[in-house]
């Protein structure tokens, strides 16, 4: 039993290390989101850090429309980045979890 416990602890530490590696990797995963008419483009990482915003000159004449586009497009980009981030971290965590009966957390 003690050997099993040590093995589980080692596996948990390895999983924790792999989760940290996955988090760092997500800094290099870029997600592009375009407004519906492609006049605004947001680029961010899977860790939800904004890397670039490209605005068509036509939007610069209408402040209210630009603000609306920014809100909508940023929210869509953040939602996509969050889904990618969560899926990647869940996969890493699930792969490293020891098989403990009754602890099926990642179904």
Buried (B, 14 or more C-beta within 10 A) or exposed (E): EEEEEEEBEEBEEEBEEBBEEBBEEBEEBEBEBBBEEEBBBBBBBBBBEEEEBEBBEEBEEEEEBBEBBBEBBBEBBBEBBEEBBEEBBEEBBEEBBBEEEEEEEEE
